[in-house]
Amino acid sequence: MKEKTKRYFLPENEIPHEWYNIQADMTTKPMPMLNPQTREPMKAEDLYPIFAMECSDQELNMTDTWIPIPDEVREMYKYYRSTPLVRAYGLEKALGTSAHIYFKNESVSPMGSHKLNSAIPQAYYCKKEGVRNVTTETGAGQWGASLSYAASLFGLEAAVYQVKVSYEQKPYRRSIMQTYGAQVTPSPSMSTRAGKDILTVNPNCQGSLGTAISEAVELARTTPGCKYTLGSVMSHVTLHQTVIGLEAEKQMEMAGEYPDMVIACFGGGSNFGGISFPFMRHKIKGIEGKSHTRFIAAEPASCPKLTKGKFCYDFGDEAGYTPLLPMFSLGHNFQPANIHAGGLRYHGAGVIVSQLLKDNLMEAVDINQLESFEAGCLFARAEGIIPAPESCHAIAATIREVKKLKPGEEKVILFNLSGHGLVDMASYDKYLSGDLINYSVSEEEINANLTKLTD
């Protein structure tokens, strides 16, 4: 008989009042972003024309360990937080393991993913600053939907550039954004100079997050009263996502356990950092009994920046509009394969995660598309939740780790279920019909892109 499912919730007064800024605790700080023209370190005020001023200040804050969550934002968090921490008895049984597996269920937010955790504060800061319009990019659409909803909450107009292949693969994500009042454009498009240039070179380009970022940044720079918002990669986005790990830390205490491994899928780093950074602070500080945890980022084999990329200064977008970021990258011109985990199709990694990987405070693995969907189906049948294609990578990495354990070994594993897959059933249909394939990147392709990087 299956064990009774255990779910752990926090009382309202224990929902985090502050975000955790890991940059303040890092022994080796991330290298500075550079102005691509002068090669001088960027200051917060250099980012003000693109991002909300408060987000720009948070981006470069290396000193304050705790950043207060505005009361207005925290009140909106209460609509769906805390999200449950769940003991995955069904998955444990399916795997025949003595390990204790827990997942943080971010799929219960109004948008069905973790992305709302940053969309709300970014929209709030823009509104507070007097901004009227916000623009962004999105891959699979979780971030675009979250930003569209957050913009509607604060009376802002939203323009979303959705990667063209995802725009076509996931029409209901587009419909969700439009329902909230956003204007959605497939990227690359003919509405921006960046899009036109890309399509001139490759008329059949299916897009990437790098191309969509270029278009969104260009719109923000050329439209009065408009700011750019971002769903991952940047440090202030990861900061907002630490509500996940801060809650999970308290919930693991309620369960009477502490994780030996923390696992999350990886696109740009916000989901991984959100669940892992609050736990990682104990490792950085060498806290007894809490410094042994392994932190594992699971990325797609078709876009393996952490496992096969190069650490260098590179642009965060294809057109070169962003600052130069010190990160693991496959090259800003890299065009990833058309996998269905659209939120993971990004060429680079956030600067914080890149530094942590350099310092061996975390690990990375790459997962093939078929392995990820196999893991997602197993999880769905065991736990009753259909995971997003992105989240399937974390589940697959968890299963890999379980299979490495010795019989009877009772490790505690925590992974982030970053979203549900109920709007992604077309991708499951293709998998179940045998129409999906694995994609890998050859060394020749990687080297061809890396040689074009700005060093």
C-alpha positions in Angstrom: 0.0 0.0 0.0 1.3 3.4 -0.9 2.4 5.7 1.9 0.2 8.6 2.6 1.6 11.6 0.7 3.3 14.2 2.9 3.1 17.8 1.9 4.7 20.6 3.9 3.3 24.1 3.8 4.5 27.2 5.7 2.2 29.4 7.7 1.6 32.8 6.2 3.9 34.7 8.6 6.9 32.4 7.6 6.7 33.1 3.9 10.1 34.9 3.2 10.2 38.6 4.0 13.6 38.9 2.2 15.4 37.5 -0.8 18.8 35.9 -0.4 21.7 37.5 -2.3 24.4 34.8 -2.6 26.8 37.3 -4.2 27.4 38.8 -0.8 28.6 35.5 0.6 30.6 34.3 -2.3 34.3 34.0 -1.6 35.1 34.7 -5.2 32.7 37.3 -6.6 31.4 37.1 -10.1 33.5 39.1 -12.6 32.0 42.4 -13.7 29.7 42.9 -16.7 31.5 45.0 -19.3 30.5 47.8 -21.5 31.1 46.3 -25.0 32.4 49.6 -26.4 34.7 50.7 -23.6 35.4 47.3 -21.9 34.9 49.1 -18.6 32.8 47.5 -15.8 29.1 48.4 -15.9 27.6 50.5 -13.1 24.0 50.2 -12.0 23.2 53.5 -13.7 24.4 52.1 -17.0 21.6 49.6 -16.8 18.9 52.2 -15.9 17.9 52.9 -19.6 16.9 49.2 -20.0 16.0 47.7 -16.6 14.0 49.2 -13.7 16.4 51.1 -11.5 15.7 48.9 -8.5 16.4 45.7 -10.5 19.7 47.4 -11.8 20.8 48.1 -8.3 20.0 44.5 -7.2 21.9 43.2 -10.2 25.2 44.6 -9.0 24.7 44.4 -5.2 27.7 42.4 -3.8 27.3 43.5 -0.2 23.8 43.0 1.1 23.1 39.4 2.0 19.3 40.0 2.4 17.2 42.2 0.2 13.7 43.1 1.6 10.7 42.0 -0.4 8.4 44.9 -0.8 5.1 44.5 1.1 3.1 44.9 -2.1 5.0 42.0 -3.7 4.8 39.8 -0.6 1.1 40.3 -0.5 0.8 39.0 -4.0 3.1 36.1 -3.2 0.6 35.1 -0.6 -1.9 34.3 -3.3 0.0 31.1 -4.1 2.9 30.8 -1.7 4.1 28.9 0.1 4.2 26.2 -2.5 4.2 22.6 -1.1 7.3 20.5 -0.5 6.2 16.9 -1.3 7.7 13.6 -0.3 7.7 11.6 -3.6 6.7 8.2 -2.2 5.3 7.1 -5.6 8.5 7.9 -7.4 10.6 6.2 -4.7 8.5 3.0 -5.0 8.7 3.1 -8.8 12.5 3.3 -8.6 12.7 0.7 -5.8 15.0 3.0 -3.8 15.7 3.6 -0.1 16.5 7.2 -1.0 14.1 9.9 0.3 13.0 12.0 -2.6 11.3 15.4 -2.2 10.2 17.9 -4.8 9.3 21.6 -4.4 6.1 22.0 -6.4 6.2 25.3 -8.2 3.6 24.2 -10.6 0.8 25.3 -8.3 1.3 29.0 -9.1 -1.4 30.8 -11.2 0.9 30.5 -14.2 1.9 26.9 -13.4 5.6 27.6 -13.0 8.1 29.4 -10.9 8.4 32.4 -13.3 5.8 34.5 -11.5 8.2 34.9 -8.5 10.2 37.4 -10.5 7.6 38.7 -12.9 5.6 40.3 -10.0 8.5 42.3 -8.5 9.9 43.3 -11.9 6.4 44.6 -12.9 6.0 46.3 -9.5 9.4 48.1 -9.8 8.5 49.3 -13.3 5.2 50.6 -12.2 6.7 52.3 -9.2 9.2 54.0 -11.5 6.4 55.4 -13.7 7.0 53.0 -16.6 4.0 52.4 -18.9 5.2 49.6 -21.1 7.3 46.5 -20.5 8.8 44.1 -23.1 10.4 40.7 -22.8 11.4 37.5 -24.6 10.1 34.0 -23.9 10.9 30.5 -25.1 8.3 27.9 -24.1 6.1 30.7 -22.8 6.1 30.3 -19.0 8.0 33.5 -18.5 6.0 35.4 -21.1 2.7 34.3 -19.5 4.0 35.3 -16.1 5.1 38.7 -17.2 1.9 39.3 -19.1 -0.1 38.5 -16.0 2.1 40.6 -13.8 1.8 43.5 -16.2 -2.0 43.3 -16.1 -1.9 43.4 -12.3 -0.1 46.8 -12.4 -1.8 48.3 -15.4 1.2 48.0 -17.8 1.2 47.2 -21.5 3.3 44.1 -22.3 5.0 43.2 -25.6 6.4 39.6 -25.8 8.8 38.2 -28.4 8.3 34.5 -28.4 10.9 32.2 -30.0 9.4 31.3 -33.3 9.7 27.5 -33.0 7.9 27.7 -29.6 5.3 30.1 -30.9 4.4 27.4 -33.4 4.9 24.4 -31.1 3.0 25.8 -28.2 0.0 27.9 -29.5 -1.8 27.8 -26.1 1.1 29.6 -24.4 0.6 32.3 -26.9 -3.1 32.3 -26.2 -2.5 32.6 -22.5 -0.3 35.7 -23.0 -2.9 37.3 -25.3 -5.7 36.5 -22.8 -3.8 38.7 -20.3 -3.6 41.5 -22.8 0.0 41.1 -24.1 1.0 41.6 -27.7 2.9 38.4 -28.8 5.3 38.4 -31.8 7.2 35.4 -33.1 10.9 36.0 -33.1 12.9 36.7 -35.2 10.4 39.2 -36.8 10.5 42.1 -39.2 9.4 44.5 -36.5 13.0 45.3 -35.3 16.3 46.0 -36.9 17.8 42.9 -35.0 15.0 40.7 -36.4 15.4 41.9 -39.9 19.2 41.4 -39.9 18.8 37.8 -38.6 16.1 37.0 -41.2 18.2 38.6 -44.0 21.0 36.1 -43.2 18.7 33.2 -42.5 15.2 33.6 -43.8 14.1 30.3 -42.3 15.5 31.0 -38.8 13.4 29.4 -36.1 14.8 31.7 -33.5 16.4 31.3 -30.1 16.2 33.0 -26.7 19.2 35.1 -27.9 17.3 36.4 -30.9 14.2 37.2 -28.9 16.2 39.0 -26.3 17.8 41.2 -29.0 14.3 42.2 -30.3 12.9 42.9 -26.8 15.9 45.0 -25.8 15.8 47.0 -29.0 12.1 47.7 -28.4 12.8 48.9 -24.9 15.7 51.1 -26.0 13.6 52.8 -28.8 10.3 53.2 -27.0 9.7 56.0 -24.5 8.4 54.8 -21.1 9.3 51.2 -21.8 11.6 48.9 -19.8 12.9 45.5 -20.6 12.2 42.6 -18.2 14.0 39.3 -18.1 13.0 35.8 -17.0 16.4 34.3 -16.2 20.2 34.7 -16.5 20.5 38.0 -14.7 21.4 38.1 -11.1 18.3 40.1 -9.9 16.1 37.4 -11.5 17.8 34.6 -9.6 17.6 36.8 -6.4 13.8 36.9 -6.7 13.6 33.1 -7.2 15.3 32.4 -3.9 11.9 32.4 -2.2 11.8 28.8 -3.5 14.8 27.6 -1.7 14.2 29.7 1.5 10.8 28.1 1.8 12.2 24.6 1.0 14.8 25.1 3.7 12.1 25.6 6.4 10.0 22.8 4.9 12.9 20.3 5.0 13.3 21.2 8.7 9.6 20.4 9.1 10.3 17.0 7.5 13.2 16.5 9.8 15.7 16.1 7.0 18.4 18.0 5.1 19.2 17.3 1.4 22.3 15.5 0.3 21.6 16.7 -3.3 19.6 19.6 -4.7 18.8 19.3 -8.4 17.1 21.6 -10.9 16.8 22.0 -14.7 19.0 24.7 -16.2 18.3 27.2 -18.9 19.8 30.5 -17.8 20.0 29.8 -14.0 17.0 31.4 -12.2 15.2 28.1 -11.4 18.4 26.3 -10.4 19.6 29.3 -8.3 16.2 29.8 -6.8 16.1 26.3 -5.2 19.8 25.8 -4.6 21.3 29.2 -3.4 19.7 29.3 0.1 21.1 25.8 0.7 24.4 26.6 -0.9 25.1 29.4 1.6 25.7 26.7 4.3 28.3 25.0 2.0 30.0 28.3 1.4 30.2 29.1 5.1 31.1 25.5 6.0 28.2 25.0 8.4 28.6 21.7 10.2 26.2 19.0 8.9 25.1 21.3 6.0 28.2 21.7 3.9 28.1 18.3 2.2 25.3 18.9 -0.2 25.8 18.4 -3.9 24.1 20.9 -6.3 23.4 19.5 -9.8 22.2 21.5 -12.8 20.5 19.5 -15.5 20.7 21.0 -19.0 19.7 19.6 -22.4 22.3 17.7 -24.4 21.4 19.9 -27.4 22.4 23.1 -25.6 25.2 22.1 -23.2 26.8 25.4 -22.2 27.7 24.2 -18.7 29.1 20.8 -19.7 30.7 21.7 -23.0 30.8 25.5 -23.2 33.6 27.9 -22.7 33.9 30.4 -19.8 34.4 33.8 -21.5 33.0 37.2 -21.9 30.0 37.0 -24.4 26.8 38.8 -25.2 23.6 37.7 -23.7 21.8 38.1 -27.0 22.4 37.4 -30.7 22.6 41.0 -31.9 25.1 42.2 -29.3 22.8 44.7 -27.5 23.5 43.5 -24.0 26.6 44.1 -21.9 29.4 41.5 -22.1 28.7 38.8 -19.5 31.4 36.6 -17.9 29.7 33.2 -18.4 29.9 29.7 -19.7 28.7 30.0 -23.3 28.3 28.2 -26.6 28.5 31.5 -28.4 25.8 34.2 -28.7 25.2 33.1 -32.4 24.5 29.5 -31.4 21.2 28.2 -32.7 20.0 25.3 -30.5 18.0 22.4 -31.9 14.2 22.6 -31.8 13.7 20.6 -28.6 10.4 20.9 -26.8 12.0 22.2 -23.6 11.9 25.7 -25.1 12.8 27.4 -21.8 16.2 25.7 -21.8 17.3 26.7 -25.3 19.7 29.5 -24.3 23.4 29.7 -25.3 24.8 30.9 -22.0 24.7 30.7 -18.2 24.1 33.4 -15.6 27.3 35.0 -14.2 26.7 33.8 -10.6 26.2 30.2 -11.7 29.2 30.4 -14.0 31.4 31.5 -11.2 30.0 28.8 -8.8 30.7 26.2 -11.4 34.3 27.5 -11.9 34.7 27.2 -8.1 33.4 23.6 -8.0 30.5 24.5 -5.7 28.1 22.8 -8.1 27.9 20.3 -10.9 26.2 20.0 -14.3 24.9 17.1 -16.4 23.3 17.1 -19.8 20.2 15.1 -20.6 18.9 13.9 -23.9 15.4 14.8 -25.0 14.1 11.2 -25.0 15.5 10.5 -21.6 13.9 13.6 -20.2 10.4 12.6 -21.5 10.8 9.0 -20.3 11.5 10.4 -16.8 8.5 12.8 -17.1 6.2 10.0 -17.9 7.5 7.8 -15.1 7.0 10.7 -12.7 3.5 11.4 -14.0 2.4 7.8 -13.5 4.0 7.7 -10.0 3.0 11.1 -8.6 0.0 12.1 -10.8 1.6 15.4 -12.0 2.6 15.9 -15.6 5.8 17.9 -15.5 6.9 20.6 -17.9 9.4 19.4 -20.5 12.0 21.6 -18.8 11.3 20.1 -15.4 11.7 16.6 -16.9 15.4 17.2 -17.0 15.6 17.6 -13.2 13.6 14.4 -12.8 15.9 12.6 -15.2 18.9 13.8 -13.3 17.3 12.7 -10.0 16.7 9.2 -11.5 20.3 9.0 -12.6 21.5 9.8 -9.1 19.2 7.2 -7.6 20.5 4.5 -9.9 24.0 5.2 -8.7 23.1 4.5 -5.0 24.0 1.3 -3.3 21.1 -1.0 -2.2 19.6 0.4 1.0 21.5 3.7 0.8 19.3 6.4 2.2 20.3 9.6 0.6 18.0 12.7 0.7 17.3 14.2 -2.7 15.5 17.5 -3.3 14.5 18.6 -6.8 12.5 21.6 -8.1 9.4 20.8 -10.1 9.6 24.1 -11.8 6.3 23.8 -13.7 3.6 21.5 -15.0 3.2 20.3 -18.6 -0.5 20.7 -19.1 0.0 23.3 -21.8 2.7 21.1 -23.4 0.7 18.0 -24.2 1.5 18.3 -27.9 5.1 17.6 -27.0 4.1 14.5 -24.9 1.9 13.4 -27.8 4.9 13.5 -30.1 7.0 11.6 -27.6 4.3 8.9 -27.1 3.9 8.6 -30.8 7.6 8.0 -31.3 8.1 11.2 -33.3 10.7 12.9 -31.0 14.4 12.3 -31.5 17.6 13.1 -29.6 19.7 16.1 -30.6 23.4 16.4 -29.8 25.9 19.1 -30.6 29.2 18.1 -32.3 32.5 19.4 -31.2 32.9 21.0 -34.6 29.7 23.0 -34.1 30.7 24.1 -30.7 34.2 25.1 -31.7 32.8 27.0 -34.7 30.7 29.1 -32.4 33.3 29.5 -29.7 35.9 30.9 -32.2 33.5 33.8 -32.8 33.3 34.8 -29.1 34.6 38.1 -27.9 37.5 37.3 -25.6 
